[in-house]
Every structure is written in C-alpha cells, then in structure tokens.
C-alpha cells in the first residue's frame, strides 16, 4: 500500500542541461517515469538557456524512481535533486536589482522530502538577486 504522501506531486530540480536541451526533451525523457504535471527548461529573458529546469511528477514514487538512477539527456549526465520550497541562500524577502520584492525561491538538496501539496508550487523567481550576481 502506497503512503498518503506518494499521492502528492513531487518537483525535481534538473541541473546540468546543455544549451540545446528543450522543455520538450525534458518532458519526453521524464514521461517514462510517471505523469508529468509541469516541466520547464529555464531560459533567460533574451531566450538563452540557463542550464537547469524543473519537472513536476504526479507522485513521490515516480520522483524517487528518477532520483534512483543516473540520467543522461543530450549526452550529458543530469544533476537531479528534489526541489524544496524555501530559499536558495537568499532571504525570500530580498529585493532584486530593480527594487521589486522577489517571490520565494526554491532550494534543492538531497535531504529534502520530494512530496508537497500542489498549492505549494507557485512558479519560482528565476532571476538572480544582487548577491547571486556578485558571486558569479
């Protein structure tokens, strides 16, 4: 019997994407592990790829299957981790360079749970804050 938490969607951070990896490629690859609720290969405002993306699967069981084996897309081994609502080294109330209040960002880590209610997954702010830009 599956645990109650396995019925909740699970969002994964997918790092190490090549500049040629598209959202469709991510969707096609991860659909073999479960139903895809959301999928995106992140791009900059000018359309250049950012080298990472997110995939939301319909269950924690499907996400665990993905995390249990190395994956290769477009000739590159992916860096996959559970996406965790929270912060990725910055305060969620940090102001961006434009002075706008940032949406909460998402951290990712191996010790994080992969099951969250669907409402917890608003689209993260994907533009780096001043501290992140300065550390690049």
TIROMAR-851538 format. One record per residue (C-alpha): x, y, z. Coordinates in steps of 0.2 Angstrom, whole numbers, plus 5000, padded with zeros to 4 digits. Example, Ala and Ser with C-alpha at 12.3 -4.5 7.8 and 13.67 -1.06 7.14 Angstrom:
<pts>
[pt [5062 4978 5039]]
[pt [5068 4995 5036]]
</pts>
This chain:
<pts>
[pt [5000 5000 5000]]
[pt [5007 5017 4995]]
[pt [5009 5030 5008]]
[pt [4997 5045 5008]]
[pt [5012 5056 5003]]
[pt [5016 5047 4987]]
[pt [4999 5053 4980]]
[pt [5006 5071 4981]]
[pt [5015 5079 4966]]
[pt [5034 5079 4968]]
[pt [5045 5093 4960]]
[pt [5063 5090 4954]]
[pt [5077 5102 4951]]
[pt [5086 5096 4935]]
[pt [5103 5104 4933]]
[pt [5117 5101 4920]]
[pt [5107 5104 4905]]
[pt [5115 5108 4888]]
[pt [5111 5124 4879]]
[pt [5102 5113 4867]]
[pt [5090 5104 4879]]
[pt [5072 5110 4877]]
[pt [5057 5108 4888]]
[pt [5050 5095 4876]]
[pt [5066 5085 4878]]
[pt [5064 5085 4897]]
[pt [5045 5081 4895]]
[pt [5049 5066 4883]]
[pt [5063 5059 4894]]
[pt [5054 5060 4911]]
[pt [5037 5055 4905]]
[pt [5043 5037 4905]]
[pt [5044 5038 4924]]
[pt [5026 5045 4928]]
[pt [5014 5058 4923]]
[pt [5021 5075 4920]]
[pt [5011 5089 4928]]
[pt [5024 5103 4924]]
[pt [5040 5104 4915]]
[pt [5051 5118 4910]]
[pt [5069 5121 4904]]
[pt [5073 5138 4911]]
[pt [5079 5152 4899]]
[pt [5085 5170 4902]]
[pt [5074 5184 4896]]
[pt [5083 5185 4880]]
[pt [5080 5167 4877]]
[pt [5097 5160 4881]]
[pt [5096 5143 4891]]
[pt [5101 5144 4909]]
[pt [5107 5126 4910]]
[pt [5093 5119 4923]]
[pt [5075 5116 4924]]
[pt [5061 5109 4934]]
[pt [5050 5093 4932]]
[pt [5034 5090 4942]]
[pt [5029 5072 4943]]
[pt [5012 5066 4949]]
[pt [5019 5056 4963]]
[pt [5034 5055 4975]]
[pt [5036 5037 4970]]
[pt [5039 5042 4952]]
[pt [5051 5056 4958]]
[pt [5061 5043 4968]]
[pt [5062 5031 4953]]
[pt [5070 5046 4944]]
[pt [5082 5050 4958]]
[pt [5087 5032 4960]]
[pt [5097 5031 4943]]
[pt [5109 5042 4934]]
[pt [5101 5050 4919]]
[pt [5108 5057 4903]]
[pt [5099 5069 4891]]
[pt [5108 5076 4876]]
[pt [5124 5067 4880]]
[pt [5126 5075 4897]]
[pt [5123 5067 4915]]
[pt [5110 5077 4924]]
[pt [5111 5084 4942]]
[pt [5094 5080 4949]]
[pt [5088 5084 4966]]
[pt [5072 5086 4975]]
[pt [5066 5105 4973]]
[pt [5062 5111 4990]]
[pt [5051 5127 4994]]
[pt [5062 5138 5003]]
[pt [5077 5149 4999]]
[pt [5092 5145 4989]]
[pt [5104 5155 5000]]
[pt [5095 5171 5000]]
[pt [5081 5179 5010]]
[pt [5064 5177 5002]]
[pt [5061 5195 5006]]
[pt [5076 5201 4997]]
[pt [5074 5215 4985]]
[pt [5080 5212 4967]]
[pt [5091 5224 4957]]
[pt [5075 5233 4951]]
[pt [5069 5235 4969]]
[pt [5055 5223 4967]]
[pt [5050 5211 4981]]
[pt [5056 5194 4975]]
[pt [5045 5179 4975]]
[pt [5051 5165 4986]]
[pt [5065 5155 4978]]
[pt [5067 5136 4979]]
[pt [5081 5127 4986]]
[pt [5086 5109 4981]]
[pt [5095 5096 4991]]
[pt [5097 5078 4994]]
[pt [5090 5078 5011]]
[pt [5074 5086 5006]]
[pt [5057 5077 5005]]
[pt [5050 5076 4987]]
[pt [5031 5077 4992]]
[pt [5022 5093 4993]]
[pt [5004 5098 4991]]
[pt [5002 5105 4973]]
[pt [4997 5123 4980]]
[pt [5015 5125 4987]]
[pt [5022 5125 4969]]
[pt [5020 5143 4963]]
[pt [5032 5147 4949]]
[pt [5049 5152 4957]]
[pt [5058 5168 4954]]
[pt [5071 5163 4942]]
[pt [5081 5179 4940]]
[pt [5096 5180 4952]]
[pt [5097 5193 4966]]
[pt [5111 5205 4968]]
[pt [5121 5193 4980]]
[pt [5119 5179 4967]]
[pt [5125 5190 4953]]
[pt [5140 5196 4963]]
[pt [5145 5178 4967]]
[pt [5146 5173 4949]]
</pts>
